[in-house]
Amino acid sequence: MPRFSQVKSFSTFSVSGCTDHFADTEEEGFKCGRDVVATFNIPETVEPEGYDEPVYDPNELLGLIPHAQQHTMDMHKVLSHPIVA
């Protein structure tokens, strides 16, 4: 890698667009992150109007997955809960 004094032209380097944001506290860091995300050019989300209640209770999902990782689970049963309409 050439030393800075040996570089003949600055045109060989590009600017990445990266930046650092420093915060003294976690709350300040989250605020800074929210401010950055607020500048993204994305459309605002719209809440869906009217939808059917789930067929299965979402709390039942926890009962379908075994506590011990050595046991298998019925993936058809697990996937049927969020998919069935």
C-alpha positions in Angstrom: 0.0 0.0 0.0 1.5 3.3 -1.0 2.1 6.0 1.7 -0.2 9.0 1.5 2.8 11.2 0.3 3.4 8.8 -2.6 -0.1 9.0 -4.0 -0.1 11.2 -7.1 -3.8 11.7 -7.4 -6.8 11.7 -5.1 -9.0 10.5 -7.9 -7.8 6.9 -7.3 -9.8 6.9 -4.0 -13.5 6.8 -3.6 -15.8 7.9 -0.9 -17.8 5.1 0.7 -20.5 7.2 2.3 -20.1 5.5 5.6 -20.2 7.5 8.8 -20.1 7.0 12.5 -22.6 8.3 15.0 -21.4 8.5 18.6 -23.7 8.5 21.6 -23.0 8.7 25.3 -26.0 6.7 26.4 -28.0 3.8 24.9 -31.1 6.0 24.8 -29.1 8.7 22.8 -27.9 5.9 20.5 -31.5 4.7 19.8 -32.6 8.3 19.2 -29.8 8.7 16.7 -30.7 5.4 15.0 -34.3 6.5 14.7 -33.3 9.8 13.2 -31.2 8.0 10.6 -34.0 5.6 9.7 -36.5 8.4 9.5 -34.5 9.8 6.6 -34.9 6.6 4.5 -37.0 7.1 1.4 -39.6 4.4 2.1 -43.4 4.6 2.0 -45.2 4.7 5.3 -46.8 1.5 6.3 -50.5 1.3 6.3 -52.4 -0.9 8.8 -54.6 -3.5 7.1 -58.3 -2.7 7.2 -60.3 -5.7 8.4 -58.9 -9.1 8.7 -60.0 -12.5 10.0 -59.0 -13.6 13.4 -56.5 -16.5 13.5 -58.0 -19.9 13.4 -55.6 -21.1 16.1 -54.6 -19.2 19.3 -51.1 -17.9 18.8 -50.2 -18.9 22.3 -50.6 -22.5 21.3 -47.4 -22.3 19.2 -45.3 -22.5 22.3 -46.9 -25.8 23.3 -46.2 -27.3 19.9 -42.4 -27.0 20.2 -40.7 -29.4 22.6 -38.5 -28.0 25.3 -35.8 -30.6 24.7 -33.9 -30.1 21.4 -33.5 -33.9 21.1 -37.2 -34.4 20.3 -38.7 -33.9 16.9 -41.7 -31.8 16.2 -44.4 -32.1 13.6 -43.6 -29.2 11.3 -47.0 -29.5 9.5 -48.7 -28.8 12.8 -46.4 -25.9 13.6 -46.7 -24.3 10.2 -50.5 -24.8 10.0 -51.0 -22.4 12.9 -49.8 -19.1 11.2 -50.7 -20.3 7.6 -54.3 -21.6 8.0 -56.8 -19.0 7.1 
